């Protein structure tokens, strides 16, 4: 039996084997940052919609609440 030929590894695979984990971690961080941004953006948009439907945005901070109309 003769010597077995050695497999030639491409330069890309060599680079990927040393930097692939770093790229994966960076991609995961970017993905979860994008998910968090989308969640916060959706929550704020929904809050603005609810405030508009309920009418909370029209009230000012210093305005007193009139409860006489609700008391019999």
Biopython code that builds the backbone (N, CA, C, O; Angstrom):
import numpy as np
from Bio.PDB.StructureBuilder import StructureBuilder

atoms = [
    (1, "UNK", "N", (0.840, -1.167, 0.000)),
    (1, "UNK", "CA", (0.000, 0.000, 0.000)),
    (1, "UNK", "C", (0.889, 1.236, 0.000)),
    (1, "UNK", "O", (1.892, 1.322, 0.708)),
    (2, "UNK", "N", (0.470, 2.186, -0.828)),
    (2, "UNK", "CA", (1.239, 3.414, -0.937)),
    (2, "UNK", "C", (0.750, 4.448, 0.069)),
    (2, "UNK", "O", (-0.174, 4.201, 0.844)),
    (3, "UNK", "N", (1.361, 5.554, 0.038)),
    (3, "UNK", "CA", (0.980, 6.647, 0.917)),
    (3, "UNK", "C", (-0.350, 7.238, 0.443)),
    (3, "UNK", "O", (-0.587, 7.377, -0.757)),
    (4, "UNK", "N", (-1.195, 7.577, 1.385)),
    (4, "UNK", "CA", (-2.481, 8.183, 1.020)),
    (4, "UNK", "C", (-2.272, 9.664, 0.750)),
    (4, "UNK", "O", (-1.488, 10.321, 1.434)),
    (5, "UNK", "N", (-2.974, 10.189, -0.250)),
    (5, "UNK", "CA", (-2.809, 11.626, -0.536)),
    (5, "UNK", "C", (-3.446, 12.468, 0.566)),
    (5, "UNK", "O", (-4.480, 12.106, 1.128)),
    (6, "UNK", "N", (-2.831, 13.555, 0.847)),
    (6, "UNK", "CA", (-3.382, 14.454, 1.868)),
    (6, "UNK", "C", (-4.438, 15.347, 1.235)),
    (6, "UNK", "O", (-4.330, 15.744, 0.075)),
    (7, "UNK", "N", (-5.447, 15.648, 2.013)),
    (7, "UNK", "CA", (-6.524, 16.506, 1.518)),
    (7, "UNK", "C", (-6.046, 17.952, 1.518)),
    (7, "UNK", "O", (-5.427, 18.422, 2.473)),
    (8, "UNK", "N", (-6.343, 18.631, 0.444)),
    (8, "UNK", "CA", (-5.980, 20.036, 0.340)),
    (8, "UNK", "C", (-7.126, 20.858, 0.915)),
    (8, "UNK", "O", (-8.273, 20.731, 0.489)),
    (9, "UNK", "N", (-6.800, 21.700, 1.884)),
    (9, "UNK", "CA", (-7.804, 22.540, 2.527)),
    (9, "UNK", "C", (-7.718, 23.925, 1.904)),
    (9, "UNK", "O", (-6.644, 24.520, 1.812)),
    (10, "UNK", "N", (-8.859, 24.414, 1.486)),
    (10, "UNK", "CA", (-8.871, 25.721, 0.836)),
    (10, "UNK", "C", (-8.569, 26.825, 1.860)),
    (10, "UNK", "O", (-8.805, 26.646, 3.055)),
    (11, "UNK", "N", (-8.057, 27.943, 1.399)),
    (11, "UNK", "CA", (-7.781, 29.052, 2.332)),
    (11, "UNK", "C", (-9.040, 29.574, 3.023)),
    (11, "UNK", "O", (-8.980, 30.031, 4.164)),
    (12, "UNK", "N", (-10.187, 29.508, 2.328)),
    (12, "UNK", "CA", (-11.429, 29.953, 2.948)),
    (12, "UNK", "C", (-11.779, 29.084, 4.146)),
    (12, "UNK", "O", (-12.161, 29.603, 5.194)),
    (13, "UNK", "N", (-11.654, 27.772, 4.006)),
    (13, "UNK", "CA", (-11.973, 26.883, 5.126)),
    (13, "UNK", "C", (-11.014, 27.088, 6.286)),
    (13, "UNK", "O", (-11.413, 26.980, 7.445)),
    (14, "UNK", "N", (-9.771, 27.379, 5.994)),
    (14, "UNK", "CA", (-8.813, 27.666, 7.056)),
    (14, "UNK", "C", (-9.207, 28.943, 7.791)),
    (14, "UNK", "O", (-9.194, 28.989, 9.021)),
    (15, "UNK", "N", (-9.559, 29.982, 7.026)),
    (15, "UNK", "CA", (-9.986, 31.241, 7.633)),
    (15, "UNK", "C", (-11.280, 31.047, 8.420)),
    (15, "UNK", "O", (-11.411, 31.562, 9.530)),
    (16, "UNK", "N", (-12.240, 30.305, 7.854)),
    (16, "UNK", "CA", (-13.521, 30.097, 8.509)),
    (16, "UNK", "C", (-13.377, 29.277, 9.782)),
    (16, "UNK", "O", (-14.104, 29.504, 10.749)),
    (17, "UNK", "N", (-12.445, 28.326, 9.795)),
    (17, "UNK", "CA", (-12.269, 27.520, 11.005)),
    (17, "UNK", "C", (-11.703, 28.345, 12.148)),
    (17, "UNK", "O", (-11.927, 28.016, 13.313)),
    (18, "UNK", "N", (-10.971, 29.416, 11.837)),
    (18, "UNK", "CA", (-10.432, 30.223, 12.921)),
    (18, "UNK", "C", (-11.332, 31.415, 13.267)),
    (18, "UNK", "O", (-11.308, 31.868, 14.411)),
    (19, "UNK", "N", (-12.113, 31.932, 12.335)),
    (19, "UNK", "CA", (-12.944, 33.105, 12.588)),
    (19, "UNK", "C", (-14.438, 32.820, 12.546)),
    (19, "UNK", "O", (-15.228, 33.728, 12.802)),
    (20, "UNK", "N", (-14.850, 31.621, 12.240)),
    (20, "UNK", "CA", (-16.270, 31.300, 12.123)),
    (20, "UNK", "C", (-17.043, 31.502, 13.410)),
    (20, "UNK", "O", (-18.161, 32.017, 13.383)),
    (21, "UNK", "N", (-16.463, 31.104, 14.550)),
    (21, "UNK", "CA", (-17.157, 31.266, 15.829)),
    (21, "UNK", "C", (-17.337, 32.738, 16.187)),
    (21, "UNK", "O", (-18.366, 33.122, 16.743)),
    (22, "UNK", "N", (-16.353, 33.548, 15.875)),
    (22, "UNK", "CA", (-16.457, 34.981, 16.165)),
    (22, "UNK", "C", (-17.562, 35.598, 15.330)),
    (22, "UNK", "O", (-18.346, 36.403, 15.832)),
    (23, "UNK", "N", (-17.631, 35.231, 14.070)),
    (23, "UNK", "CA", (-18.674, 35.757, 13.189)),
    (23, "UNK", "C", (-20.045, 35.289, 13.663)),
    (23, "UNK", "O", (-21.009, 36.053, 13.618)),
    (24, "UNK", "N", (-20.140, 34.052, 14.113)),
    (24, "UNK", "CA", (-21.414, 33.528, 14.602)),
    (24, "UNK", "C", (-21.887, 34.309, 15.822)),
    (24, "UNK", "O", (-23.066, 34.650, 15.913)),
    (25, "UNK", "N", (-20.995, 34.597, 16.753)),
    (25, "UNK", "CA", (-21.371, 35.357, 17.951)),
    (25, "UNK", "C", (-21.800, 36.765, 17.565)),
    (25, "UNK", "O", (-22.798, 37.269, 18.079)),
    (26, "UNK", "N", (-21.060, 37.402, 16.670)),
    (26, "UNK", "CA", (-21.421, 38.752, 16.231)),
    (26, "UNK", "C", (-22.779, 38.748, 15.528)),
    (26, "UNK", "O", (-23.577, 39.666, 15.720)),
    (27, "UNK", "N", (-23.046, 37.732, 14.724)),
    (27, "UNK", "CA", (-24.337, 37.637, 14.042)),
    (27, "UNK", "C", (-25.470, 37.428, 15.048)),
    (27, "UNK", "O", (-26.549, 37.998, 14.883)),
    (28, "UNK", "N", (-25.243, 36.628, 16.074)),
    (28, "UNK", "CA", (-26.262, 36.414, 17.105)),
    (28, "UNK", "C", (-26.556, 37.698, 17.869)),
    (28, "UNK", "O", (-27.716, 38.006, 18.141)),
    (29, "UNK", "N", (-25.526, 38.439, 18.214)),
    (29, "UNK", "CA", (-25.721, 39.700, 18.929)),
    (29, "UNK", "C", (-26.491, 40.680, 18.052)),
    (29, "UNK", "O", (-27.405, 41.352, 18.529)),
    (30, "UNK", "N", (-26.132, 40.765, 16.784)),
    (30, "UNK", "CA", (-26.836, 41.669, 15.870)),
    (30, "UNK", "C", (-28.295, 41.241, 15.703)),
    (30, "UNK", "O", (-29.187, 42.089, 15.661)),
    (31, "UNK", "N", (-28.543, 39.944, 15.608)),
    (31, "UNK", "CA", (-29.906, 39.445, 15.452)),
    (31, "UNK", "C", (-30.760, 39.798, 16.658)),
    (31, "UNK", "O", (-31.864, 40.319, 16.501)),
    (32, "UNK", "N", (-30.261, 39.519, 17.872)),
    (32, "UNK", "CA", (-31.063, 39.782, 19.061)),
    (32, "UNK", "C", (-31.209, 41.271, 19.317)),
    (32, "UNK", "O", (-32.213, 41.692, 19.890)),
    (33, "UNK", "N", (-30.243, 42.081, 18.913)),
    (33, "UNK", "CA", (-30.394, 43.533, 19.013)),
    (33, "UNK", "C", (-31.499, 44.008, 18.071)),
    (33, "UNK", "O", (-32.286, 44.885, 18.427)),
    (34, "UNK", "N", (-31.559, 43.434, 16.873)),
    (34, "UNK", "CA", (-32.619, 43.794, 15.933)),
    (34, "UNK", "C", (-33.986, 43.343, 16.449)),
    (34, "UNK", "O", (-34.968, 44.069, 16.294)),
    (35, "UNK", "N", (-34.065, 42.176, 17.050)),
    (35, "UNK", "CA", (-35.330, 41.691, 17.617)),
    (35, "UNK", "C", (-35.765, 42.593, 18.766)),
    (35, "UNK", "O", (-36.944, 42.927, 18.876)),
    (36, "UNK", "N", (-34.833, 42.989, 19.618)),
    (36, "UNK", "CA", (-35.167, 43.872, 20.737)),
    (36, "UNK", "C", (-35.638, 45.227, 20.228)),
    (36, "UNK", "O", (-36.607, 45.779, 20.749)),
    (37, "UNK", "N", (-34.965, 45.771, 19.218)),
    (37, "UNK", "CA", (-35.378, 47.055, 18.647)),
    (37, "UNK", "C", (-36.779, 46.951, 18.057)),
    (37, "UNK", "O", (-37.602, 47.845, 18.255)),
    (38, "UNK", "N", (-37.057, 45.878, 17.342)),
    (38, "UNK", "CA", (-38.381, 45.695, 16.742)),
    (38, "UNK", "C", (-39.453, 45.555, 17.823)),
    (38, "UNK", "O", (-40.553, 46.087, 17.670)),
    (39, "UNK", "N", (-39.150, 44.854, 18.905)),
    (39, "UNK", "CA", (-40.123, 44.677, 19.981)),
    (39, "UNK", "C", (-40.423, 45.999, 20.673)),
    (39, "UNK", "O", (-41.584, 46.306, 20.945)),
    (40, "UNK", "N", (-39.397, 46.776, 20.959)),
    (40, "UNK", "CA", (-39.602, 48.072, 21.615)),
    (40, "UNK", "C", (-40.353, 49.017, 20.681)),
    (40, "UNK", "O", (-41.246, 49.748, 21.110)),
    (41, "UNK", "N", (-39.989, 48.995, 19.417)),
    (41, "UNK", "CA", (-40.674, 49.851, 18.447)),
    (41, "UNK", "C", (-42.152, 49.473, 18.337)),
    (41, "UNK", "O", (-43.012, 50.353, 18.295)),
    (42, "UNK", "N", (-42.449, 48.194, 18.291)),
    (42, "UNK", "CA", (-43.841, 47.750, 18.208)),
    (42, "UNK", "C", (-44.608, 48.117, 19.473)),
    (42, "UNK", "O", (-45.765, 48.531, 19.397)),
    (43, "UNK", "N", (-43.978, 47.972, 20.628)),
    (43, "UNK", "CA", (-44.656, 48.318, 21.875)),
    (43, "UNK", "C", (-44.949, 49.809, 21.950)),
    (43, "UNK", "O", (-46.028, 50.205, 22.392)),
    (44, "UNK", "N", (-44.005, 50.640, 21.525)),
    (44, "UNK", "CA", (-44.231, 52.087, 21.545)),
    (44, "UNK", "C", (-45.305, 52.498, 20.534)),
    (44, "UNK", "O", (-46.116, 53.381, 20.811)),
    (45, "UNK", "N", (-45.308, 51.862, 19.376)),
    (45, "UNK", "CA", (-46.349, 52.154, 18.385)),
    (45, "UNK", "C", (-47.725, 51.753, 18.903)),
    (45, "UNK", "O", (-48.701, 52.477, 18.707)),
    (46, "UNK", "N", (-47.800, 50.615, 19.554)),
    (46, "UNK", "CA", (-49.070, 50.161, 20.111)),
    (46, "UNK", "C", (-49.527, 51.093, 21.230)),
    (46, "UNK", "O", (-50.718, 51.384, 21.345)),
    (47, "UNK", "N", (-48.592, 51.560, 22.053)),
    (47, "UNK", "CA", (-48.931, 52.497, 23.116)),
    (47, "UNK", "C", (-49.478, 53.799, 22.530)),
    (47, "UNK", "O", (-50.453, 54.348, 23.043)),
    (48, "UNK", "N", (-48.858, 54.292, 21.462)),
    (48, "UNK", "CA", (-49.364, 55.509, 20.816)),
    (48, "UNK", "C", (-50.761, 55.284, 20.254)),
    (48, "UNK", "O", (-51.610, 56.171, 20.342)),
    (49, "UNK", "N", (-51.011, 54.115, 19.679)),
    (49, "UNK", "CA", (-52.337, 53.809, 19.145)),
    (49, "UNK", "C", (-53.374, 53.770, 20.253)),
    (49, "UNK", "O", (-54.459, 54.335, 20.115)),
    (50, "UNK", "N", (-53.043, 53.101, 21.358)),
    (50, "UNK", "CA", (-53.991, 53.014, 22.470)),
    (50, "UNK", "C", (-54.233, 54.391, 23.068)),
    (50, "UNK", "O", (-55.370, 54.739, 23.383)),
    (51, "UNK", "N", (-53.177, 55.174, 23.226)),
    (51, "UNK", "CA", (-53.349, 56.528, 23.757)),
    (51, "UNK", "C", (-54.231, 57.372, 22.841)),
    (51, "UNK", "O", (-55.046, 58.163, 23.318)),
    (52, "UNK", "N", (-54.074, 57.209, 21.547)),
    (52, "UNK", "CA", (-54.897, 57.970, 20.603)),
    (52, "UNK", "C", (-56.356, 57.517, 20.670)),
    (52, "UNK", "O", (-57.262, 58.350, 20.649)),
    (53, "UNK", "N", (-56.590, 56.212, 20.749)),
    (53, "UNK", "CA", (-57.957, 55.697, 20.795)),
    (53, "UNK", "C", (-58.654, 56.084, 22.099)),
    (53, "UNK", "O", (-59.847, 56.388, 22.104)),
    (54, "UNK", "N", (-57.900, 56.073, 23.212)),
    (54, "UNK", "CA", (-58.487, 56.359, 24.513)),
    (54, "UNK", "C", (-58.582, 57.857, 24.751)),
    (54, "UNK", "O", (-59.456, 58.319, 25.484)),
    (55, "UNK", "N", (-57.692, 58.611, 24.139)),
    (55, "UNK", "CA", (-57.717, 60.049, 24.305)),
    (55, "UNK", "C", (-56.779, 60.541, 25.386)),
    (55, "UNK", "O", (-56.925, 61.670, 25.855)),
    (56, "UNK", "N", (-55.840, 59.743, 25.785)),
    (56, "UNK", "CA", (-54.907, 60.123, 26.839)),
    (56, "UNK", "C", (-53.953, 61.196, 26.349)),
    (56, "UNK", "O", (-53.511, 62.031, 27.139)),
    (57, "UNK", "N", (-53.628, 61.194, 25.077)),
    (57, "UNK", "CA", (-52.648, 62.139, 24.550)),
    (57, "UNK", "C", (-53.164, 63.571, 24.616)),
    (57, "UNK", "O", (-52.359, 64.502, 24.647)),
    (58, "UNK", "N", (-54.475, 63.781, 24.639)),
    (58, "UNK", "CA", (-55.030, 65.124, 24.665)),
    (58, "UNK", "C", (-54.962, 65.745, 26.059)),
    (58, "UNK", "O", (-54.984, 66.969, 26.192)),
    (59, "UNK", "N", (-54.880, 64.919, 27.092)),
    (59, "UNK", "CA", (-54.842, 65.443, 28.453)),
    (59, "UNK", "C", (-53.464, 65.992, 28.763)),
    (59, "UNK", "O", (-52.451, 65.482, 28.287)),
    (60, "UNK", "N", (-53.446, 67.022, 29.555)),
    (60, "UNK", "CA", (-52.168, 67.567, 29.998)),
    (60, "UNK", "C", (-51.866, 67.050, 31.395)),
    (60, "UNK", "O", (-52.733, 66.483, 32.061)),
    (61, "UNK", "N", (-50.642, 67.248, 31.828)),
    (61, "UNK", "CA", (-50.227, 66.736, 33.130)),
    (61, "UNK", "C", (-50.925, 67.487, 34.253)),
    (61, "UNK", "O", (-51.306, 66.874, 35.250)),
    (62, "UNK", "N", (-51.100, 68.785, 34.121)),
    (62, "UNK", "CA", (-51.671, 69.587, 35.188)),
    (62, "UNK", "C", (-53.193, 69.608, 35.222)),
    (62, "UNK", "O", (-53.775, 70.214, 36.122)),
    (63, "UNK", "N", (-53.835, 68.974, 34.284)),
    (63, "UNK", "CA", (-55.294, 69.005, 34.221)),
    (63, "UNK", "C", (-55.893, 68.134, 35.315)),
    (63, "UNK", "O", (-55.493, 66.985, 35.501)),
    (64, "UNK", "N", (-56.852, 68.694, 36.033)),
    (64, "UNK", "CA", (-57.510, 67.949, 37.103)),
    (64, "UNK", "C", (-58.575, 67.035, 36.508)),
    (64, "UNK", "O", (-59.236, 67.388, 35.532)),
    (65, "UNK", "N", (-58.730, 65.877, 37.096)),
    (65, "UNK", "CA", (-59.734, 64.926, 36.636)),
    (65, "UNK", "C", (-61.068, 65.297, 37.277)),
    (65, "UNK", "O", (-61.145, 65.457, 38.495)),
    (66, "UNK", "N", (-62.108, 65.434, 36.479)),
    (66, "UNK", "CA", (-63.433, 65.783, 36.980)),
    (66, "UNK", "C", (-64.201, 64.499, 37.262)),
    (66, "UNK", "O", (-64.533, 63.745, 36.348)),
    (67, "UNK", "N", (-64.479, 64.262, 38.551)),
    (67, "UNK", "CA", (-65.167, 63.022, 38.903)),
    (67, "UNK", "C", (-66.633, 63.262, 39.211)),
    (67, "UNK", "O", (-67.373, 62.309, 39.453)),
    (68, "UNK", "N", (-67.069, 64.515, 39.207)),
    (68, "UNK", "CA", (-68.471, 64.803, 39.540)),
    (68, "UNK", "C", (-69.426, 64.192, 38.529)),
    (68, "UNK", "O", (-70.537, 63.810, 38.896)),
    (69, "UNK", "N", (-69.036, 64.090, 37.298)),
    (69, "UNK", "CA", (-69.923, 63.529, 36.287)),
    (69, "UNK", "C", (-70.112, 62.029, 36.452)),
    (69, "UNK", "O", (-71.051, 61.457, 35.899)),
    (70, "UNK", "N", (-69.232, 61.391, 37.202)),
    (70, "UNK", "CA", (-69.360, 59.948, 37.412)),
    (70, "UNK", "C", (-70.046, 59.605, 38.717)),
    (70, "UNK", "O", (-70.420, 58.452, 38.928)),
    (71, "UNK", "N", (-70.220, 60.574, 39.596)),
    (71, "UNK", "CA", (-70.826, 60.349, 40.910)),
    (71, "UNK", "C", (-72.310, 60.682, 40.832)),
    (71, "UNK", "O", (-72.679, 61.734, 40.310)),
    (72, "UNK", "N", (-73.148, 59.817, 41.333)),
    (72, "UNK", "CA", (-74.585, 60.072, 41.306)),
    (72, "UNK", "C", (-75.027, 60.779, 42.556)),
    (72, "UNK", "O", (-76.211, 61.078, 42.711)),
]
sb = StructureBuilder()
sb.init_structure("model")
sb.init_model(0)
sb.init_chain("A")
sb.init_seg("    ")
for serial, (resi, resn, name, xyz) in enumerate(atoms, 1):
    if name == "N":
        sb.init_residue(resn, " ", resi, " ")
    sb.init_atom(name, np.array(xyz, "f"), 0.0, 1.0, " ", f" {name:<3s}", serial, name[0])
structure = sb.get_structure()
